[in-house]
């Protein structure tokens, strides 16, 4: 997990927040250290650790949610040289919008150089180290994700690689060189799965674009006074899409039914407000929402996950 954290700066961009006197500014802006720590503590908490001996060759791991990860120890290299002995594997798996929120792993993908919302078949971080030193692969590893974890098989799912920017935010791009197919976990299994052959460690996602056709609009949010220094996020959850969560920094289909979520930090908890059942208006240049201080409530991380996952 140290490899994840060192890539994340305290500054974060999620569709930045300004006070009631202004509007959301779509630019990089500093978030509070407390908010940063809250999110990254949860990312640490969700990290699973496996161990293998590189000399054991082909090793299969089963995650807490039943995802199969297969790594050949003969493929692991340290500074270009073969590895022997104990190896540590870090693995993060995220499937629902509640956990996407509390870890800041949103589903925004690039389409024609614009950010659009994605529906996820699972977000994953995979890494391998030995005695704290980063390892690389010189051949592929395989991941198999049961489609039942995200509501069943979607034939439009594609492989995406995730890139963290200098501010620590993730953007997904179609991994054109990654082989992915929908089949079963293994020849002896009848469980449908998204399967992919990966050549690098890092962030990987099975995704399908939510909607990239027809007229689109942007979203502008007004937030309570005191939250204009970048210490909040404003996110969008599509109605009836539990495996998707985006930032308002993007373009969305006119008429889309959604929930718009203000979230920040207070006293080590999440501070939030939710505008449910918004219908994005195409009659103006941007769809506007306004949050007041009277709407704000606090929640623990577990409560925040439950609240967001319970949205219709």
C-alpha positions in Angstrom: 0.0 0.0 0.0 3.0 2.3 0.4 3.3 2.3 -3.3 -0.3 3.6 -3.6 0.2 6.3 -1.0 3.5 7.7 -2.3 1.7 8.3 -5.6 -1.0 10.5 -4.0 -0.3 14.1 -3.1 -2.3 16.0 -0.6 -3.8 18.2 -3.4 -6.8 16.4 -5.0 -9.1 17.3 -7.9 -12.7 16.0 -8.0 -14.6 19.0 -9.3 -13.4 21.5 -6.8 -15.5 23.3 -4.3 -16.1 27.0 -3.8 -18.3 29.0 -1.4 -22.0 29.9 -1.9 -20.9 33.2 -3.4 -19.2 31.4 -6.3 -19.6 28.2 -8.2 -17.7 24.9 -8.6 -14.5 25.6 -10.4 -13.3 22.9 -12.7 -9.6 23.1 -11.9 -7.0 21.6 -9.6 -7.3 23.1 -6.1 -5.9 22.1 -2.7 -7.9 19.8 -0.5 -7.5 19.6 3.3 -5.0 17.2 4.7 -7.6 15.8 7.1 -9.8 14.9 4.1 -6.9 13.3 2.4 -6.0 11.3 5.4 -9.6 10.1 5.9 -9.7 8.8 2.3 -6.3 7.2 2.3 -6.8 5.5 5.7 -9.8 3.7 4.1 -7.7 2.7 1.1 -5.2 1.2 3.5 -8.0 -0.7 5.3 -9.2 -2.2 2.0 -5.8 -3.5 1.0 -5.5 -7.3 1.0 -2.0 -8.8 1.3 -1.0 -12.1 -0.1 2.4 -13.9 0.1 4.1 -16.2 -2.4 7.5 -17.7 -3.0 8.8 -16.7 -6.4 10.2 -20.2 -6.9 6.8 -21.8 -6.6 6.0 -20.7 -10.1 2.4 -20.2 -11.1 0.4 -19.2 -8.0 -3.4 -18.4 -7.8 -4.9 -16.1 -5.1 -8.6 -15.9 -4.3 -9.7 -12.5 -3.0 -12.2 -11.7 -0.3 -14.9 -11.3 -3.0 -13.9 -14.4 -5.0 -11.7 -12.7 -7.7 -9.0 -15.0 -9.0 -5.5 -13.5 -9.5 -2.9 -15.7 -11.0 0.8 -14.7 -11.0 3.8 -16.7 -12.3 6.8 -16.2 -9.9 9.1 -16.8 -12.8 7.9 -13.6 -14.4 8.8 -11.4 -11.4 11.9 -9.3 -11.7 13.8 -6.9 -9.4 15.9 -4.4 -11.4 15.6 -6.7 -14.4 16.9 -9.7 -12.6 14.9 -12.9 -11.6 13.5 -13.0 -8.1 13.8 -15.8 -5.6 12.2 -16.1 -2.1 9.3 -14.4 -0.4 7.2 -11.9 -2.3 4.4 -9.6 -1.0 1.3 -9.1 -3.2 -1.0 -6.1 -2.5 -4.5 -6.2 -3.8 -7.5 -3.8 -3.6 -10.9 -4.6 -5.1 -13.7 -2.0 -5.3 -17.2 -2.8 -6.7 -19.8 -0.4 -5.4 -20.2 3.4 -5.4 -20.0 3.6 -1.6 -16.5 2.2 -1.5 -15.6 4.2 -4.5 -16.5 7.4 -2.6 -14.6 6.6 0.6 -11.4 5.6 -1.3 -11.6 8.3 -4.0 -11.6 5.8 -6.8 -14.2 7.2 -9.2 -15.3 5.8 -12.5 -14.4 8.6 -15.0 -13.1 7.5 -18.3 -11.7 9.4 -21.3 -13.8 9.4 -24.5 -12.7 11.7 -27.3 -10.5 13.5 -24.8 -13.5 14.2 -22.6 -14.3 12.6 -19.2 -17.4 10.5 -19.2 -19.0 8.3 -16.6 -18.3 4.6 -16.5 -20.1 1.5 -15.2 -17.6 -0.7 -13.5 -17.2 -4.4 -13.4 -14.6 -4.0 -10.6 -11.7 -1.6 -9.9 -8.4 -3.3 -8.8 -5.0 -2.4 -7.6 -2.3 -5.1 -7.9 1.3 -4.7 -6.8 4.3 -6.9 -5.9 7.3 -6.1 -3.7 10.1 -7.9 -2.1 11.5 -6.4 1.1 9.8 -3.2 0.2 11.4 -3.0 -3.2 9.2 -2.7 -6.3 9.0 -5.7 -8.6 8.1 -5.8 -12.3 6.6 -8.4 -14.7 8.3 -9.6 -17.8 5.3 -11.8 -18.7 1.6 -11.6 -18.0 -0.6 -12.2 -15.0 -4.3 -13.1 -15.2 -7.3 -11.8 -13.3 -10.8 -13.3 -13.4 -13.7 -11.3 -11.9 -17.1 -13.0 -11.4 -19.7 -10.9 -13.2 -22.2 -11.6 -10.4 -20.3 -9.1 -8.2 -21.6 -6.3 -10.3 -25.1 -7.4 -11.3 -24.4 -9.9 -14.1 -22.6 -10.0 -17.4 -22.4 -6.8 -19.5 -21.1 -7.6 -23.0 -19.9 -4.0 -23.4 -17.3 -4.3 -20.7 -13.8 -3.3 -21.8 -10.4 -3.3 -20.0 -9.2 0.1 -18.7 -5.9 1.1 -17.1 -6.0 3.7 -14.3 -3.6 6.6 -14.1 -3.1 8.7 -11.0 -2.3 12.4 -11.7 0.0 14.6 -9.6 -3.0 15.4 -7.4 -3.8 11.8 -6.7 -7.0 11.5 -8.8 -7.6 8.5 -11.1 -8.6 8.6 -14.7 -9.4 5.5 -16.7 -8.4 4.9 -20.3 -9.2 2.0 -22.6 -6.3 -0.5 -22.4 -6.0 -1.3 -26.1 -3.2 -3.7 -25.7 -4.8 -5.7 -22.9 -6.5 -8.9 -23.8 -10.0 -9.3 -22.1 -12.8 -11.7 -22.7 -16.0 -12.9 -21.0 -15.9 -16.5 -20.1 -15.5 -18.6 -17.0 -13.1 -18.5 -14.1 -11.4 -21.7 -15.3 -12.2 -24.6 -17.6 -13.7 -26.5 -14.6 -16.0 -23.7 -13.6 -19.3 -22.5 -15.0 -19.2 -19.1 -13.3 -19.3 -16.2 -15.8 -16.4 -13.8 -15.4 -14.6 -10.9 -16.9 -11.1 -12.2 -17.7 -8.0 -10.2 -18.5 -4.4 -10.8 -19.2 -2.3 -8.0 -17.7 1.3 -7.1 -18.3 1.9 -4.4 -15.6 1.1 -3.8 -11.9 -1.1 -0.9 -11.0 -4.7 0.0 -11.3 -7.0 -2.0 -13.6 -10.8 -1.7 -14.2 -13.4 -3.5 -16.2 -15.7 -0.8 -17.5 -18.4 0.2 -20.0 -19.2 3.8 -20.9 -22.5 4.8 -19.4 -23.7 7.0 -22.2 -21.7 8.9 -24.8 -24.3 9.6 -27.4 -26.9 12.5 -27.7 -26.8 15.9 -26.1 -24.7 16.4 -22.9 -24.5 19.0 -20.3 -22.2 20.0 -17.4 -23.0 20.4 -13.7 -22.3 23.4 -11.5 -22.6 23.2 -7.7 -23.0 25.9 -5.0 -21.6 24.8 -1.7 -21.8 26.2 1.9 -19.6 29.0 3.0 -16.4 27.7 4.5 -15.9 24.9 1.9 -14.5 27.1 -0.9 -10.9 26.1 -0.4 -11.0 22.8 -2.1 -11.9 20.8 1.0 -14.9 19.1 -0.4 -16.0 16.9 -3.3 -19.1 17.0 -5.4 -19.9 13.7 -7.0 -22.6 12.2 -9.2 -24.3 8.8 -8.8 -26.5 7.6 -11.7 -29.9 6.4 -10.6 -30.1 2.5 -10.8 -26.4 2.2 -11.5 -24.9 1.0 -8.2 -21.4 0.3 -9.7 -20.7 3.8 -10.9 -19.7 7.1 -9.3 -18.3 10.1 -11.0 -17.2 13.7 -10.3 -19.2 16.6 -11.7 -16.0 17.4 -13.6 -17.3 15.7 -16.8 -20.1 15.7 -19.3 -23.4 14.0 -18.7 -26.5 13.1 -20.9 -29.3 15.5 -20.8 -32.3 14.0 -18.9 -30.2 11.6 -16.9 -31.6 10.8 -13.4 -29.0 11.0 -10.8 -28.0 11.9 -7.2 -25.5 14.7 -6.6 -23.4 14.3 -3.4 -21.5 16.9 -1.5 -18.8 15.3 0.8 -16.1 16.7 3.0 -14.6 15.9 6.4 -15.3 17.0 10.0 -13.8 15.7 13.2 -12.5 12.5 11.5 -15.8 11.7 9.9 -17.4 12.3 6.5 -19.5 15.4 6.2 -22.1 15.1 3.5 -25.4 16.1 1.8 -27.2 14.5 -1.0 -29.5 15.9 -3.7 -31.6 12.8 -4.7 -33.5 12.3 -7.9 -32.0 15.2 -9.9 -32.8 15.2 -13.6 -30.1 16.9 -15.6 -31.5 19.9 -17.5 -30.5 20.6 -21.0 -32.3 23.9 -21.2 -29.3 25.8 -19.8 -25.6 25.8 -20.4 -25.1 23.9 -17.2 -27.2 22.0 -14.6 -27.0 23.8 -11.3 -27.4 22.5 -7.7 -27.1 24.3 -4.4 -26.1 22.9 -1.0 -26.7 24.7 2.3 -25.0 24.3 5.6 -28.3 23.2 7.2 -28.3 20.1 5.0 -24.9 18.9 6.2 -24.7 15.7 8.3 -21.8 13.5 9.5 -21.2 9.8 9.1 -18.5 7.3 9.8 -16.8 5.6 6.9 -19.0 2.5 7.3 -22.1 4.7 7.5 -21.1 6.7 4.5 -20.7 3.5 2.4 -24.1 2.3 3.5 -25.8 5.6 2.8 -24.4 5.9 -0.7 -25.0 2.2 -1.6 -28.7 2.6 -0.4 -29.4 5.3 -3.0 -32.0 4.1 -5.5 
